[in-house]
Amino acid sequence: MVHGHDVGVLNSVTRFLREQLELEVVIFHERPNKSRTIIEKLEANSDNVGFVVILLTPDDVGASRKSRKDLKKRARQNVILELGYFIGKLGREQVSAIYVKDVELPSDLDGVLHIPYDIFGEWRSKLADEMQEAGIEVGLTKFQKAENRANKDEQTGLLNHGLFNETLSAECNRSKGAKEIFSVILLDLDNFKAINDTLLYICAAFLGMLLTGFYVTVLANVWFRER
């Protein structure tokens, strides 16, 4: 795992790989230095690696000399260096880059798979599929069952309160690391309980269509369940 300063994204991806896919994850700063240089430590810890996940998070900003005021959000320079290192060592098929919204992607990486990091967790199934295609043994059926069991209500199929808390925490950490404003929108309708108790599926579907494409879709689903 190659990462920058966004601890929220790092923890989210690490938990997924370790707890749901039951894979051994090598994180550079968790390994002992043994008085080695950075490049020596990188070489020593990459000998038995079968697949590399690169986290491209907006930790830095930069611009061209021709347009210095046009600052772009960029990943850390060491992350880009290690991305190129592993592409050269393992091949493009064994490397996947997960990028956060608005981070600038190097144009030379067009041949490398890019997976957008989203708060709904769709990146998880995409990453699991790519790892399986690369020859990594991944229990997709187990992951999918665990995903549904952890994130959805068994009776209604709606997203549950646990996913709401996980999503909210990850988004707060991401916005804090990126120094961006993060807002939560809460919807409340008076005297709605009677309608909700009798027409739950219809109301949820209708509101879901209205909110498609917005982050508040998660909040709406959770709100229906909690009400």
DAHU-V941935 format. One record per backbone hydrogen bond with DSSP energy under -1.0 kcal/mol. CO is the residue of the C=O (numbers start at 0). NH is the residue of the N-H. Records with the same first field share a line. If there is no record, write none. Layout:
CO=NH  NH
This chain:
1=54
4=6
5=9
6=10
7=11
8=12
9=13
10=14
11=15
12=16
13=17
14=18
15=19  20
16=22
26=29
27=30
32=35
36=40
37=41
38=42
39=43
40=44
51=95
52=1
53=97
55=99
56=58
59=73
61=71
66=69
68=70
71=61
72=103
73=59
75=79
76=80
77=81
78=82
79=83
80=84
81=85
82=86
83=87
84=88
85=89
86=90
90=93
91=94
93=51
95=53
96=114
97=55
98=116
99=102
105=108
106=109
108=111
112=96
114=98
117=120
120=123
121=125
122=126
123=127
124=128
125=129
126=130
127=131
128=132
129=133
130=135
131=134
137=139
138=142
139=143
140=144
141=145
142=146
143=147
144=148
145=149
146=150
147=151
150=159
152=156
157=152
159=163
160=164
161=165
162=166
163=167
164=168
165=169
166=170
167=171
168=172
169=173
170=174
171=175
172=176
173=177
174=179
191=195
192=196
194=198
198=202
199=203
200=204
201=205
202=206
203=207
204=208
205=209
206=210
210=213
213=216
214=217
215=219
216=220
217=221
218=222
219=223
220=224
221=225
222=226
